[in-house]
Amino acid sequence: MAYDIKQIMRTVQMARNPQMVLNQLINSNPQMKQAVEYIQANGGNPRDAFYKLAEEKGVNPDSILNSLM
């Protein structure tokens, strides 16, 4: 899973129009759409939503972030 996220991050970062790439990912991937909806439902701040979800799941968010480095 971390590999997929890293690949998505690279794709968005290297795109000429990152917003367009994100929109395409959201429209074509139900999991991405669900993630965006979760962020929006929890104040719109991706960082805060990530930490909240990690807390709800009982997961250390820093361990997830470290695996992406």
N, CA, C and O atoms as a GROMACS GRO file, in nm:
protein
  276
    1MET      N    1   0.082  -0.120   0.000
    1MET     CA    2   0.000   0.000   0.000
    1MET      C    3   0.086   0.126   0.000
    1MET      O    4   0.057   0.221  -0.072
    2ALA      N    5   0.192   0.126   0.080
    2ALA     CA    6   0.280   0.243   0.084
    2ALA      C    7   0.337   0.269  -0.054
    2ALA      O    8   0.355   0.385  -0.093
    3TYR      N    9   0.366   0.162  -0.129
    3TYR     CA   10   0.418   0.179  -0.264
    3TYR      C   11   0.319   0.255  -0.351
    3TYR      O   12   0.357   0.346  -0.424
    4ASP      N   13   0.192   0.219  -0.344
    4ASP     CA   14   0.090   0.285  -0.424
    4ASP      C   15   0.080   0.433  -0.388
    4ASP      O   16   0.068   0.518  -0.476
    5ILE      N   17   0.086   0.463  -0.261
    5ILE     CA   18   0.077   0.602  -0.217
    5ILE      C   19   0.198   0.680  -0.266
    5ILE      O   20   0.184   0.793  -0.312
    6LYS      N   21   0.316   0.620  -0.255
    6LYS     CA   22   0.436   0.687  -0.304
    6LYS      C   23   0.428   0.714  -0.453
    6LYS      O   24   0.468   0.820  -0.500
    7GLN      N   25   0.376   0.618  -0.527
    7GLN     CA   26   0.362   0.634  -0.672
    7GLN      C   27   0.263   0.746  -0.704
    7GLN      O   28   0.288   0.826  -0.794
    8ILE      N   29   0.153   0.751  -0.633
    8ILE     CA   30   0.055   0.858  -0.653
    8ILE      C   31   0.116   0.993  -0.620
    8ILE      O   32   0.097   1.090  -0.694
    9MET      N   33   0.191   1.000  -0.510
    9MET     CA   34   0.254   1.126  -0.471
    9MET      C   35   0.350   1.173  -0.580
    9MET      O   36   0.351   1.291  -0.615
   10ARG      N   37   0.431   1.083  -0.634
   10ARG     CA   38   0.525   1.120  -0.741
   10ARG      C   39   0.451   1.167  -0.865
   10ARG      O   40   0.490   1.265  -0.927
   11THR      N   41   0.345   1.097  -0.901
   11THR     CA   42   0.268   1.133  -1.020
   11THR      C   43   0.212   1.274  -1.007
   11THR      O   44   0.222   1.354  -1.101
   12VAL      N   45   0.154   1.304  -0.892
   12VAL     CA   46   0.096   1.437  -0.870
   12VAL      C   47   0.205   1.544  -0.870
   12VAL      O   48   0.188   1.650  -0.930
   13GLN      N   49   0.316   1.516  -0.802
   13GLN     CA   50   0.424   1.614  -0.792
   13GLN      C   51   0.486   1.645  -0.928
   13GLN      O   52   0.527   1.758  -0.952
   14MET      N   53   0.492   1.546  -1.015
   14MET     CA   54   0.557   1.565  -1.145
   14MET      C   55   0.462   1.618  -1.253
   14MET      O   56   0.506   1.652  -1.362
   15ALA      N   57   0.336   1.624  -1.223
   15ALA     CA   58   0.237   1.666  -1.322
   15ALA      C   59   0.246   1.816  -1.349
   15ALA      O   60   0.277   1.895  -1.259
   16ARG      N   61   0.219   1.853  -1.471
   16ARG     CA   62   0.214   1.996  -1.505
   16ARG      C   63   0.096   2.064  -1.437
   16ARG      O   64   0.102   2.181  -1.400
   17ASN      N   65  -0.012   1.987  -1.421
   17ASN     CA   66  -0.132   2.040  -1.356
   17ASN      C   67  -0.172   1.942  -1.246
   17ASN      O   68  -0.257   1.855  -1.267
   18PRO      N   69  -0.112   1.956  -1.127
   18PRO     CA   70  -0.140   1.861  -1.019
   18PRO      C   71  -0.288   1.854  -0.980
   18PRO      O   72  -0.337   1.746  -0.948
   19GLN      N   73  -0.358   1.966  -0.983
   19GLN     CA   74  -0.499   1.965  -0.946
   19GLN      C   75  -0.580   1.879  -1.043
   19GLN      O   76  -0.671   1.808  -1.001
   20MET      N   77  -0.548   1.887  -1.172
   20MET     CA   78  -0.619   1.806  -1.270
   20MET      C   79  -0.594   1.658  -1.244
   20MET      O   80  -0.686   1.577  -1.254
   21VAL      N   81  -0.470   1.621  -1.212
   21VAL     CA   82  -0.437   1.481  -1.183
   21VAL      C   83  -0.514   1.434  -1.060
   21VAL      O   84  -0.570   1.324  -1.059
   22LEU      N   85  -0.517   1.516  -0.956
   22LEU     CA   86  -0.593   1.480  -0.835
   22LEU      C   87  -0.741   1.460  -0.867
   22LEU      O   88  -0.802   1.364  -0.821
   23ASN      N   89  -0.797   1.550  -0.946
   23ASN     CA   90  -0.938   1.538  -0.983
   23ASN      C   91  -0.965   1.409  -1.059
   23ASN      O   92  -1.066   1.343  -1.037
   24GLN      N   93  -0.873   1.372  -1.149
   24GLN     CA   94  -0.888   1.248  -1.225
   24GLN      C   95  -0.881   1.127  -1.131
   24GLN      O   96  -0.958   1.032  -1.145
   25LEU      N   97  -0.788   1.131  -1.036
   25LEU     CA   98  -0.776   1.021  -0.939
   25LEU      C   99  -0.903   1.008  -0.856
   25LEU      O  100  -0.952   0.897  -0.832
   26ILE      N  101  -0.956   1.121  -0.812
   26ILE     CA  102  -1.076   1.120  -0.729
   26ILE      C  103  -1.195   1.064  -0.807
   26ILE      O  104  -1.275   0.987  -0.755
   27ASN      N  105  -1.206   1.105  -0.933
   27ASN     CA  106  -1.319   1.061  -1.015
   27ASN      C  107  -1.309   0.915  -1.058
   27ASN      O  108  -1.411   0.852  -1.085
   28SER      N  109  -1.188   0.862  -1.065
   28SER     CA  110  -1.171   0.725  -1.115
   28SER      C  111  -1.146   0.622  -1.005
   28SER      O  112  -1.144   0.502  -1.031
   29ASN      N  113  -1.126   0.668  -0.881
   29ASN     CA  114  -1.091   0.576  -0.773
   29ASN      C  115  -1.184   0.598  -0.655
   29ASN      O  116  -1.177   0.702  -0.589
   30PRO      N  117  -1.272   0.503  -0.627
   30PRO     CA  118  -1.367   0.519  -0.517
   30PRO      C  119  -1.300   0.542  -0.381
   30PRO      O  120  -1.355   0.613  -0.296
   31GLN      N  121  -1.182   0.484  -0.359
   31GLN     CA  122  -1.112   0.504  -0.232
   31GLN      C  123  -1.062   0.648  -0.218
   31GLN      O  124  -1.068   0.706  -0.110
   32MET      N  125  -1.014   0.705  -0.328
   32MET     CA  126  -0.971   0.844  -0.325
   32MET      C  127  -1.090   0.935  -0.299
   32MET      O  128  -1.081   1.031  -0.222
   33LYS      N  129  -1.202   0.905  -0.362
   33LYS     CA  130  -1.322   0.986  -0.341
   33LYS      C  131  -1.366   0.977  -0.195
   33LYS      O  132  -1.404   1.078  -0.136
   34GLN      N  133  -1.361   0.859  -0.138
   34GLN     CA  134  -1.398   0.840   0.001
   34GLN      C  135  -1.304   0.918   0.093
   34GLN      O  136  -1.348   0.976   0.192
   35ALA      N  137  -1.175   0.920   0.061
   35ALA     CA  138  -1.078   0.994   0.141
   35ALA      C  139  -1.108   1.144   0.137
   35ALA      O  140  -1.105   1.211   0.240
   36VAL      N  141  -1.136   1.196   0.020
   36VAL     CA  142  -1.167   1.338   0.006
   36VAL      C  143  -1.295   1.372   0.082
   36VAL      O  144  -1.302   1.476   0.148
   37GLU      N  145  -1.395   1.286   0.073
   37GLU     CA  146  -1.520   1.309   0.145
   37GLU      C  147  -1.497   1.308   0.296
   37GLU      O  148  -1.557   1.387   0.369
   38TYR      N  149  -1.410   1.219   0.344
   38TYR     CA  150  -1.378   1.213   0.486
   38TYR      C  151  -1.309   1.342   0.530
   38TYR      O  152  -1.342   1.398   0.635
   39ILE      N  153  -1.216   1.388   0.451
   39ILE     CA  154  -1.146   1.514   0.482
   39ILE      C  155  -1.246   1.629   0.489
   39ILE      O  156  -1.243   1.708   0.584
   40GLN      N  157  -1.333   1.638   0.391
   40GLN     CA  158  -1.432   1.746   0.389
   40GLN      C  159  -1.526   1.737   0.508
   40GLN      O  160  -1.564   1.840   0.564
   41ALA      N  161  -1.566   1.617   0.546
   41ALA     CA  162  -1.659   1.599   0.657
   41ALA      C  163  -1.594   1.627   0.792
   41ALA      O  164  -1.663   1.642   0.893
   42ASN      N  165  -1.461   1.635   0.794
   42ASN     CA  166  -1.388   1.657   0.919
   42ASN      C  167  -1.309   1.787   0.916
   42ASN      O  168  -1.194   1.793   0.960
   43GLY      N  169  -1.371   1.890   0.865
   43GLY     CA  170  -1.312   2.023   0.871
   43GLY      C  171  -1.233   2.068   0.750
   43GLY      O  172  -1.195   2.184   0.742
   44GLY      N  173  -1.206   1.979   0.656
   44GLY     CA  174  -1.137   2.019   0.534
   44GLY      C  175  -0.985   2.024   0.543
   44GLY      O  176  -0.920   2.055   0.444
   45ASN      N  177  -0.929   1.994   0.658
   45ASN     CA  178  -0.783   1.996   0.673
   45ASN      C  179  -0.732   1.852   0.664
   45ASN      O  180  -0.758   1.772   0.754
   46PRO      N  181  -0.660   1.818   0.556
   46PRO     CA  182  -0.616   1.680   0.538
   46PRO      C  183  -0.531   1.627   0.654
   46PRO      O  184  -0.546   1.512   0.694
   47ARG      N  185  -0.443   1.711   0.709
   47ARG     CA  186  -0.357   1.666   0.819
   47ARG      C  187  -0.441   1.631   0.941
   47ARG      O  188  -0.423   1.525   1.002
   48ASP      N  189  -0.532   1.720   0.977
   48ASP     CA  190  -0.616   1.696   1.094
   48ASP      C  191  -0.704   1.572   1.074
   48ASP      O  192  -0.722   1.493   1.167
   49ALA      N  193  -0.758   1.556   0.954
   49ALA     CA  194  -0.843   1.440   0.925
   49ALA      C  195  -0.761   1.311   0.933
   49ALA      O  196  -0.810   1.209   0.983
   50PHE      N  197  -0.638   1.314   0.884
   50PHE     CA  198  -0.551   1.197   0.889
   50PHE      C  199  -0.523   1.157   1.034
   50PHE      O  200  -0.534   1.040   1.070
   51TYR      N  201  -0.487   1.256   1.116
   51TYR     CA  202  -0.458   1.225   1.256
   51TYR      C  203  -0.583   1.177   1.330
   51TYR      O  204  -0.574   1.089   1.416
   52LYS      N  205  -0.698   1.233   1.297
   52LYS     CA  206  -0.823   1.190   1.360
   52LYS      C  207  -0.854   1.045   1.323
   52LYS      O  208  -0.891   0.965   1.409
   53LEU      N  209  -0.841   1.013   1.196
   53LEU     CA  210  -0.869   0.876   1.152
   53LEU      C  211  -0.771   0.778   1.213
   53LEU      O  212  -0.810   0.668   1.254
   54ALA      N  213  -0.644   0.815   1.221
   54ALA     CA  214  -0.545   0.728   1.283
   54ALA      C  215  -0.582   0.702   1.429
   54ALA      O  216  -0.572   0.589   1.477
   55GLU      N  217  -0.626   0.806   1.499
   55GLU     CA  218  -0.667   0.790   1.639
   55GLU      C  219  -0.788   0.698   1.649
   55GLU      O  220  -0.793   0.611   1.736
   56GLU      N  221  -0.885   0.717   1.560
   56GLU     CA  222  -1.004   0.632   1.560
   56GLU      C  223  -0.969   0.485   1.538
   56GLU      O  224  -1.031   0.396   1.595
   57LYS      N  225  -0.869   0.461   1.454
   57LYS     CA  226  -0.829   0.325   1.420
   57LYS      C  227  -0.728   0.268   1.518
   57LYS      O  228  -0.694   0.150   1.511
   58GLY      N  229  -0.679   0.352   1.611
   58GLY     CA  230  -0.580   0.305   1.707
   58GLY      C  231  -0.443   0.283   1.646
   58GLY      O  232  -0.368   0.195   1.689
   59VAL      N  233  -0.411   0.364   1.547
   59VAL     CA  234  -0.284   0.350   1.475
   59VAL      C  235  -0.197   0.472   1.503
   59VAL      O  236  -0.247   0.584   1.514
   60ASN      N  237  -0.066   0.450   1.515
   60ASN     CA  238   0.027   0.560   1.533
   60ASN      C  239   0.047   0.629   1.398
   60ASN      O  240   0.105   0.570   1.307
   61PRO      N  241   0.001   0.753   1.382
   61PRO     CA  242   0.012   0.821   1.253
   61PRO      C  243   0.157   0.844   1.209
   61PRO      O  244   0.186   0.845   1.090
   62ASP      N  245   0.247   0.861   1.305
   62ASP     CA  246   0.386   0.884   1.271
   62ASP      C  247   0.449   0.759   1.207
   62ASP      O  248   0.537   0.772   1.121
   63SER      N  249   0.406   0.642   1.247
   63SER     CA  250   0.459   0.520   1.185
   63SER      C  251   0.416   0.511   1.038
   63SER      O  252   0.491   0.464   0.953
   64ILE      N  253   0.296   0.556   1.011
   64ILE     CA  254   0.247   0.556   0.871
   64ILE      C  255   0.328   0.658   0.791
   64ILE      O  256   0.374   0.628   0.681
   65LEU      N  257   0.343   0.777   0.844
   65LEU     CA  258   0.418   0.881   0.774
   65LEU      C  259   0.562   0.839   0.750
   65LEU      O  260   0.616   0.864   0.643
   66ASN      N  261   0.624   0.776   0.849
   66ASN     CA  262   0.762   0.731   0.834
   66ASN      C  263   0.776   0.625   0.725
   66ASN      O  264   0.879   0.618   0.659
   67SER      N  265   0.672   0.544   0.706
   67SER     CA  266   0.679   0.441   0.602
   67SER      C  267   0.672   0.501   0.462
   67SER      O  268   0.706   0.435   0.364
   68LEU      N  269   0.627   0.626   0.452
   68LEU     CA  270   0.618   0.693   0.322
   68LEU      C  271   0.745   0.767   0.284
   68LEU      O  272   0.760   0.811   0.170
   69MET      N  273   0.836   0.779   0.378
   69MET     CA  274   0.960   0.852   0.351
   69MET      C  275   1.059   0.767   0.276
   69MET      O  276   1.169   0.812   0.245
   0.00000   0.00000   0.00000
